[in-house]
Amino acid sequence: MIFFRTPSGARCGGRQAAPPAAPGHGHITPGCRHIRKILVFAVLVTAAGCSTYTSKMEISRDFYYAGEYEQAIGSLTALIKDASDNDVCLYLLERGKTRLAWGDYDSAIVDFQEAEKRVHEIEGTFSVSEFIKTSLVSAGKMEYQPESHEKILINAYLLLAYQMKGDFEGAKVERNRTVARLEQYTDALSQEDWEKLDVPFARYLAALLYEMEGLTDDARIEYDEVAKLRPEARPASENPNLTEVVVFAEMGRAPLKISREVKGYFNDTDGNLFGFFTLPGASEPMMVSGGAVSGLSMKNSGVVFSFAFPEYVRQPRIASSCRVVIDSLEAAPVKALDNIEETAMESFKKRIGMILLKSALRTYLRTLAQTKLDDKAGGLIDILGKFYSAVETADTRSWQTLPAEIGVFRMECPPGEHEVFLNYYDEGGVPAGCSRKVRFTVVEGKKEIIYFPGPS
């Protein structure tokens, strides 16, 4: 048993993952010395160039939420050009979403389809060997695998892109694939998990396409599913012949992942382990003391270790609500449809246990690698262990051009030309700006879809 002692002297028990190993002073042969120079140089280069996905996306993300889509696309294109194979899929999703917001629907479809193709290729590859591989290598070094709700949203945004382009046949294909994705990822969930992880925006889009096609029974099924979570968003009826405008409005930024680190130092004195570590946000280090640790025989004086894990952080919002203005008249507020921020947070909660398990396993294996090797190679291993501990960061990748929330507004309107935009308001109801204005034409007996990518 390991005991943690706070600076005030309070003590609490718990199991401690084995720490990585310590500086060594064993004899190093000329060949080993040459290898050490090469490896240390490689690790130093890695340390100097190390930056997280979140930091790399900062410029593109800021352009996107400022509505400067052309600049955001240029920045993302540069990132794609220099990206590793592990990150290309995610950058394509970011650029596809940006191109959709800009109105370049053909290019958005290309990006989404290329990203989706790669997602399909890596799906279902989990095995014991894959678990071991992802435990030995930091998740950030592996190919990005989208969360379930992100996979559903790929098809939902493809559906929207086809419909906005005017390709109803393409939109119907994506509607069918969206419904299949929803069944694949949500049908097996418990009622409690379904309520937290379903994607009502995708369901509503599918229902709307069914309704526009005249398949009112299928539309009713999906609208009823939406109503279980967002009853206020459900339309009063399914009427494919009603002349309507349907507005989808995004607001806020999706939460971002940051890397948190636990750093510390362990020392072995006469077979007993003691040391300290620091927790994120703590003002003072926590002291650690305990007896002999099974599996460790520290031949060196001490071990520096680093334990990194990701954490979602909610982003501040400029606007918390919006109202639709049609033909210069403020009609009504947008109704809440989907809280993607909450879905992301809940999905991450379900995975954090496995993330921490793999991080702990990597730390443990690194420790064994250092403490169990003889002193001849000890100097080399210690140097690499120290730098590796400092360099490793958590996997902070996520789809960052997603909104925090999506709302919907529907209104019957006469055929002809109209103009629509959104007025935004902060939490106190104070005006916080407005969207761009969109001119559109509604055909008798048809529905016109308008999409507003949101402000931050």
C-alpha positions as CSV (number, residue, x, y, z in Angstrom):
1,M,0.0,0.0,0.0
2,I,1.2,3.5,-0.9
3,F,0.3,6.4,1.4
4,F,-0.1,10.0,0.1
5,R,0.7,12.7,2.6
6,T,-0.5,16.2,2.0
7,P,1.7,19.2,3.2
8,S,-0.6,19.5,6.2
9,G,0.1,15.9,7.2
10,A,-3.2,14.3,6.3
11,R,-2.9,10.8,5.0
12,C,-4.9,8.8,2.5
13,G,-4.3,5.3,1.2
14,G,-4.4,4.1,-2.4
15,R,-2.6,2.0,-5.0
16,Q,0.1,3.8,-6.9
17,A,1.0,2.9,-10.5
18,A,4.7,2.1,-10.8
19,P,6.8,5.2,-11.6
20,P,9.4,5.4,-14.4
21,A,13.1,5.1,-13.7
22,A,16.0,7.2,-12.5
23,P,19.2,8.7,-13.7
24,G,22.0,6.2,-14.1
25,H,25.8,6.5,-13.9
26,G,26.8,3.1,-15.3
27,H,29.6,2.6,-17.8
28,I,28.6,3.4,-21.4
29,T,30.5,1.8,-24.3
30,P,31.5,3.9,-27.3
31,G,28.8,2.3,-29.5
32,C,26.2,2.9,-26.8
33,R,27.5,6.5,-26.5
34,H,26.9,7.1,-30.2
35,I,23.4,5.7,-30.0
36,R,22.7,7.9,-27.0
37,K,23.8,11.0,-29.0
38,I,21.4,10.1,-31.8
39,L,18.4,9.3,-29.6
40,V,18.9,12.4,-27.3
41,F,19.0,14.6,-30.4
42,A,15.8,13.0,-31.7
43,V,14.1,13.5,-28.4
44,L,15.2,17.1,-28.1
45,V,13.9,17.9,-31.6
46,T,10.6,16.3,-30.6
47,A,10.5,18.4,-27.4
48,A,11.2,21.6,-29.3
49,G,8.6,21.0,-32.0
50,C,5.9,19.5,-29.8
51,S,2.6,21.3,-29.9
52,T,-0.9,20.0,-29.4
53,Y,-3.7,19.8,-31.9
54,T,-5.6,22.4,-30.0
55,S,-2.7,24.9,-30.3
56,K,-2.2,24.1,-34.0
57,M,-5.9,24.8,-34.7
58,E,-5.9,28.2,-32.8
59,I,-5.6,30.4,-35.9
60,S,-8.0,28.4,-38.1
61,R,-10.5,28.2,-35.2
62,D,-10.4,31.9,-34.6
63,F,-10.9,32.7,-38.3
64,Y,-13.8,30.3,-38.4
65,Y,-15.7,31.7,-35.4
66,A,-15.1,35.3,-36.6
67,G,-16.8,34.3,-39.9
68,E,-13.7,34.7,-41.9
69,Y,-14.1,31.4,-43.7
70,E,-11.8,32.0,-46.6
71,Q,-8.9,32.7,-44.3
72,A,-9.8,29.7,-42.2
73,I,-9.8,27.4,-45.2
74,G,-6.4,28.7,-46.3
75,S,-5.0,28.0,-42.8
76,L,-6.6,24.6,-42.7
77,T,-5.2,23.7,-46.1
78,A,-1.7,24.5,-44.9
79,L,-2.3,22.3,-41.9
80,I,-3.5,19.4,-44.0
81,K,-0.4,19.8,-46.3
82,D,1.9,19.4,-43.3
83,A,-0.2,17.0,-41.2
84,S,0.8,13.4,-40.3
85,D,-1.4,10.6,-41.6
86,N,-2.8,10.4,-38.0
87,D,-4.3,13.8,-38.1
88,V,-5.4,14.3,-41.8
89,C,-8.9,12.8,-41.2
90,L,-9.7,15.4,-38.5
91,Y,-8.3,18.3,-40.4
92,L,-10.5,17.3,-43.4
93,L,-13.5,17.4,-41.1
94,E,-12.5,20.9,-39.9
95,R,-12.1,22.1,-43.5
96,G,-15.3,20.4,-44.7
97,K,-17.3,22.1,-41.9
98,T,-15.6,25.5,-42.8
99,R,-16.4,25.1,-46.5
100,L,-20.0,24.2,-45.6
101,A,-20.2,27.4,-43.6
102,W,-18.7,29.4,-46.5
103,G,-21.2,28.0,-49.0
104,D,-18.7,25.9,-51.0
105,Y,-20.9,22.8,-50.9
106,D,-19.1,20.7,-53.6
107,S,-15.7,21.1,-51.8
108,A,-17.3,20.4,-48.4
109,I,-18.8,17.2,-49.7
110,V,-15.4,16.1,-51.0
111,D,-13.7,16.8,-47.6
112,F,-16.4,15.1,-45.6
113,Q,-16.4,12.0,-47.9
114,E,-12.7,11.6,-47.8
115,A,-12.7,11.9,-44.0
116,E,-15.6,9.4,-43.7
117,K,-13.8,6.9,-46.0
118,R,-10.9,6.9,-43.6
119,V,-13.2,6.6,-40.6
120,H,-14.8,3.5,-42.1
121,E,-11.3,2.0,-42.8
122,I,-10.2,2.2,-39.2
123,E,-13.6,1.2,-37.6
124,G,-13.9,-2.1,-36.0
125,T,-10.1,-2.7,-35.7
126,F,-10.0,-3.1,-31.9
127,S,-8.3,-6.2,-30.7
128,V,-6.0,-7.2,-27.8
129,S,-3.0,-6.3,-29.9
130,E,-4.5,-2.9,-30.7
131,F,-5.1,-2.3,-27.1
132,I,-1.5,-3.1,-26.2
133,K,-0.3,-0.9,-29.1
134,T,-2.4,2.1,-28.1
135,S,-1.2,1.6,-24.5
136,L,2.5,1.6,-25.4
137,V,2.1,4.6,-27.7
138,S,0.5,7.8,-26.6
139,A,-3.0,8.2,-28.2
140,G,-1.9,11.4,-29.9
141,K,0.6,9.3,-31.9
142,M,-2.2,7.1,-33.3
143,E,-4.7,7.8,-36.0
144,Y,-7.7,9.9,-34.8
145,Q,-10.9,8.0,-34.3
146,P,-13.9,10.3,-34.0
147,E,-16.4,10.0,-31.2
148,S,-19.7,8.3,-32.0
149,H,-21.6,11.6,-32.2
150,E,-18.9,13.0,-34.4
151,K,-19.3,10.1,-36.8
152,I,-23.1,10.7,-36.9
153,L,-22.5,14.4,-37.6
154,I,-20.3,13.6,-40.6
155,N,-23.3,12.1,-42.4
156,A,-25.6,14.8,-41.0
157,Y,-23.5,17.6,-42.4
158,L,-23.1,15.7,-45.7
159,L,-26.9,15.5,-45.9
160,L,-27.1,19.3,-45.2
161,A,-24.4,20.0,-47.9
162,Y,-26.2,18.1,-50.5
163,Q,-29.5,19.7,-49.7
164,M,-28.1,23.2,-49.7
165,K,-26.4,22.4,-53.0
166,G,-29.8,21.5,-54.4
167,D,-29.0,17.8,-54.9
168,F,-32.0,16.2,-53.3
169,E,-31.1,12.7,-54.5
170,G,-27.6,13.0,-52.9
171,A,-29.3,14.3,-49.7
172,K,-31.6,11.3,-49.6
173,V,-28.7,8.9,-49.8
174,E,-27.0,10.7,-46.9
175,R,-30.3,10.7,-45.0
176,N,-30.4,6.9,-45.2
177,R,-26.8,6.7,-44.1
178,T,-27.5,9.1,-41.2
179,V,-30.4,6.9,-40.0
180,A,-28.1,3.8,-40.2
181,R,-25.4,5.6,-38.2
182,L,-27.9,6.6,-35.5
183,E,-29.1,3.0,-35.3
184,Q,-25.5,1.7,-35.2
185,Y,-24.3,4.0,-32.3
186,T,-27.4,4.6,-30.2
187,D,-29.7,1.6,-30.4
188,A,-27.6,-0.5,-28.0
189,L,-27.4,2.3,-25.4
190,S,-29.3,2.2,-22.2
191,Q,-32.1,4.8,-21.9
192,E,-30.0,6.9,-19.6
193,D,-27.0,6.9,-22.0
194,W,-29.3,7.4,-25.1
195,E,-30.7,10.6,-23.6
196,K,-27.1,11.9,-23.1
197,L,-25.5,10.7,-26.4
198,D,-28.2,10.8,-29.1
199,V,-27.9,13.5,-31.8
200,P,-31.3,15.2,-32.3
201,F,-29.9,17.5,-35.0
202,A,-29.2,14.4,-37.2
203,R,-32.6,12.9,-36.5
204,Y,-34.4,16.1,-37.3
205,L,-32.6,16.5,-40.6
206,A,-33.5,12.9,-41.5
207,A,-37.1,13.5,-40.5
208,L,-37.3,16.7,-42.5
209,L,-35.9,14.9,-45.6
210,Y,-38.5,12.1,-45.1
211,E,-41.2,14.7,-44.8
212,M,-40.1,16.6,-48.0
213,E,-40.1,13.3,-49.9
214,G,-43.7,12.6,-48.7
215,L,-42.7,9.7,-46.4
216,T,-44.7,11.0,-43.5
217,D,-44.7,7.8,-41.4
218,D,-40.8,7.6,-41.5
219,A,-40.7,11.4,-40.7
220,R,-43.1,10.8,-37.7
221,I,-40.8,8.1,-36.3
222,E,-37.8,10.4,-36.3
223,Y,-39.6,13.5,-35.1
224,D,-41.1,11.4,-32.2
225,E,-37.5,10.4,-31.2
226,V,-36.5,14.1,-31.3
227,A,-39.5,14.9,-29.1
228,K,-38.4,12.6,-26.4
229,L,-35.4,14.9,-25.8
230,R,-36.6,18.2,-27.3
231,P,-40.4,18.3,-27.3
232,E,-40.5,22.0,-28.1
233,A,-38.6,21.4,-31.4
234,R,-41.0,18.9,-32.8
235,P,-43.3,20.3,-35.6
236,A,-47.0,20.2,-35.0
237,S,-47.5,17.8,-37.9
238,E,-45.8,16.2,-40.9
239,N,-47.0,18.0,-44.0
240,P,-44.9,17.7,-47.1
241,N,-47.1,20.3,-49.0
242,L,-46.8,23.1,-46.5
243,T,-44.8,26.1,-47.8
244,E,-42.2,26.7,-45.1
245,V,-38.8,28.1,-44.3
246,V,-36.7,25.9,-41.9
247,V,-33.8,27.6,-40.2
248,F,-30.9,25.8,-38.5
249,A,-28.8,28.0,-36.3
250,E,-25.5,27.1,-34.6
251,M,-24.3,28.9,-31.5
252,G,-21.1,28.8,-29.4
253,R,-17.9,26.8,-29.7
254,A,-17.5,23.1,-29.0
255,P,-15.5,22.4,-25.8
256,L,-11.7,22.0,-26.3
257,K,-9.4,19.3,-24.9
258,I,-6.3,20.4,-23.1
259,S,-3.4,18.3,-21.7
260,R,-3.2,18.0,-17.9
261,E,0.0,16.6,-16.4
262,V,0.9,15.0,-13.1
263,K,4.6,15.2,-12.5
264,G,6.6,13.8,-9.7
265,Y,9.8,12.2,-8.4
266,F,10.3,8.9,-6.6
267,N,13.2,7.7,-4.6
268,D,14.1,4.3,-3.4
269,T,15.9,4.1,0.0
270,D,16.6,0.7,1.4
271,G,13.8,-0.8,-0.6
272,N,11.2,1.7,0.5
273,L,9.6,4.2,-1.9
274,F,8.9,7.8,-1.2
275,G,8.7,11.1,-3.1
276,F,6.3,13.7,-4.2
277,F,4.1,14.7,-7.1
278,T,2.1,17.7,-8.2
279,L,-1.6,17.8,-9.3
280,P,-3.0,20.4,-11.7
281,G,-4.1,23.4,-9.8
282,A,-2.5,22.4,-6.5
283,S,-0.4,25.0,-4.8
284,E,1.9,22.5,-3.1
285,P,3.2,19.1,-4.0
286,M,1.7,16.0,-2.4
287,M,4.1,13.8,-0.5
288,V,4.2,10.0,-1.1
289,S,5.5,7.3,1.2
290,G,5.2,3.6,1.3
291,G,6.9,0.2,1.6
292,A,8.6,-1.9,-1.0
293,V,6.9,-1.9,-4.4
294,S,6.5,-5.2,-6.1
295,G,8.1,-5.5,-9.5
296,L,10.5,-2.6,-9.0
297,S,14.2,-2.8,-8.0
298,M,15.4,0.7,-8.5
299,K,19.2,0.5,-9.1
300,N,19.4,4.2,-9.5
301,S,18.9,7.0,-7.0
302,G,15.5,8.2,-8.2
303,V,12.9,8.4,-10.9
304,V,11.3,11.5,-12.6
305,F,7.9,10.7,-14.1
306,S,5.1,12.4,-16.0
307,F,1.5,11.3,-16.3
308,A,-0.6,13.2,-18.9
309,F,-4.3,13.0,-19.5
310,P,-6.8,15.1,-21.5
311,E,-9.5,17.2,-20.1
312,Y,-12.5,19.0,-21.8
313,V,-12.8,22.7,-21.2
314,R,-16.0,24.6,-22.0
315,Q,-15.5,27.7,-24.2
316,P,-16.9,31.1,-23.3
317,R,-19.8,32.4,-25.4
318,I,-20.7,35.7,-26.9
319,A,-24.3,34.8,-27.6
320,S,-26.5,32.5,-25.6
321,S,-29.7,32.8,-27.7
322,C,-31.0,34.1,-31.0
323,R,-34.2,35.2,-32.7
324,V,-35.1,35.0,-36.4
325,V,-35.8,38.1,-38.4
326,I,-37.7,37.6,-41.6
327,D,-38.4,40.4,-44.0
328,S,-37.4,42.9,-41.3
329,L,-39.7,41.5,-38.7
330,E,-38.3,39.7,-35.7
331,A,-40.4,36.6,-35.7
332,A,-39.5,34.3,-32.8
333,P,-36.7,32.7,-30.9
334,V,-34.9,29.7,-32.3
335,K,-35.9,26.5,-30.4
336,A,-33.1,24.4,-28.8
337,L,-32.6,21.3,-30.8
338,D,-29.2,19.8,-29.9
339,N,-26.6,20.5,-27.2
340,I,-23.5,19.1,-28.8
341,E,-21.3,20.5,-26.0
342,E,-23.1,18.3,-23.4
343,T,-22.9,15.3,-25.7
344,A,-19.2,15.7,-26.2
345,M,-18.7,16.0,-22.4
346,E,-20.8,12.9,-21.6
347,S,-19.1,10.8,-24.3
348,F,-15.7,11.8,-23.0
349,K,-16.8,10.8,-19.4
350,K,-17.5,7.3,-20.7
351,R,-14.1,7.0,-22.2
352,I,-11.9,8.7,-19.6
353,G,-11.5,5.5,-17.6
354,M,-9.9,3.7,-20.5
355,I,-7.8,6.8,-21.3
356,L,-6.4,6.9,-17.8
357,L,-5.8,3.1,-17.8
358,K,-3.7,3.3,-20.9
359,S,-1.8,6.3,-19.6
360,A,-1.0,4.5,-16.3
361,L,0.1,1.4,-18.2
362,R,2.5,3.4,-20.4
363,T,3.9,5.0,-17.2
364,Y,4.3,1.6,-15.6
365,L,5.9,0.0,-18.6
366,R,8.4,2.9,-19.0
367,T,9.3,2.4,-15.3
368,L,10.0,-1.2,-15.7
369,A,12.0,-0.6,-18.8
370,Q,14.2,1.8,-16.8
371,T,14.5,-0.1,-13.5
372,K,15.0,-3.6,-14.9
373,L,17.8,-2.9,-17.3
374,D,21.4,-3.3,-16.0
375,D,23.6,-0.3,-15.4
376,K,25.5,-0.7,-18.7
377,A,22.6,0.9,-20.6
378,G,21.2,2.7,-17.6
379,G,22.6,6.1,-18.6
380,L,20.9,6.0,-22.0
381,I,17.6,4.8,-20.7
382,D,17.5,7.4,-17.9
383,I,18.2,10.2,-20.4
384,L,15.4,9.0,-22.7
385,G,13.1,8.4,-19.8
386,K,13.5,11.9,-18.5
387,F,13.0,13.6,-21.8
388,Y,10.1,11.3,-22.8
389,S,8.4,12.1,-19.5
390,A,8.7,15.8,-20.3
391,V,7.7,15.5,-23.9
392,E,4.6,13.3,-23.6
393,T,1.3,15.1,-23.7
394,A,-2.3,14.0,-23.7
395,D,-4.3,13.5,-26.9
396,T,-6.2,16.8,-27.3
397,R,-7.7,16.1,-30.7
398,S,-11.4,16.7,-31.3
399,W,-13.6,18.3,-34.0
400,Q,-13.2,21.9,-33.0
401,T,-15.4,23.7,-35.6
402,L,-18.5,22.0,-34.2
403,P,-20.9,24.3,-32.4
404,A,-21.9,24.1,-28.7
405,E,-25.6,24.1,-29.6
406,I,-27.9,23.9,-32.7
407,G,-31.4,25.4,-32.7
408,V,-34.2,25.2,-35.2
409,F,-37.0,27.5,-36.4
410,R,-39.9,26.8,-38.7
411,M,-42.4,29.1,-40.2
412,E,-45.1,28.9,-42.8
413,C,-44.5,31.7,-45.4
414,P,-45.9,32.8,-48.7
415,P,-44.1,31.8,-51.9
416,G,-41.6,34.2,-53.3
417,E,-38.4,36.0,-52.3
418,H,-37.6,36.7,-48.7
419,E,-34.7,37.8,-46.5
420,V,-33.7,36.3,-43.2
421,F,-31.0,36.9,-40.5
422,L,-30.5,36.2,-36.8
423,N,-30.3,38.7,-33.9
424,Y,-28.1,37.3,-31.1
425,Y,-28.4,38.0,-27.4
426,D,-26.2,37.4,-24.4
427,E,-27.3,35.7,-21.2
428,G,-28.8,38.9,-19.9
429,G,-30.9,39.4,-23.1
430,V,-28.6,42.2,-24.2
431,P,-28.2,42.4,-28.0
432,A,-24.9,40.8,-29.1
433,G,-24.8,41.4,-32.8
434,C,-26.5,39.8,-35.8
435,S,-25.7,37.2,-38.5
436,R,-25.2,37.8,-42.2
437,K,-28.4,38.4,-44.2
438,V,-29.6,35.6,-46.5
439,R,-32.0,36.1,-49.4
440,F,-34.0,33.0,-50.5
441,T,-36.9,32.0,-52.6
442,V,-39.7,29.7,-51.4
443,V,-41.6,27.6,-54.0
444,E,-45.3,26.9,-53.4
445,G,-45.7,23.6,-51.5
446,K,-42.0,23.3,-50.8
447,K,-39.7,23.8,-47.8
448,E,-36.5,26.0,-48.0
449,I,-33.7,25.2,-45.6
450,I,-31.4,28.0,-44.3
451,Y,-28.2,27.2,-42.4
452,F,-26.5,29.7,-40.1
453,P,-23.1,28.7,-38.8
454,G,-22.8,30.2,-35.4
455,P,-20.8,32.9,-33.7
456,S,-18.7,32.1,-30.7
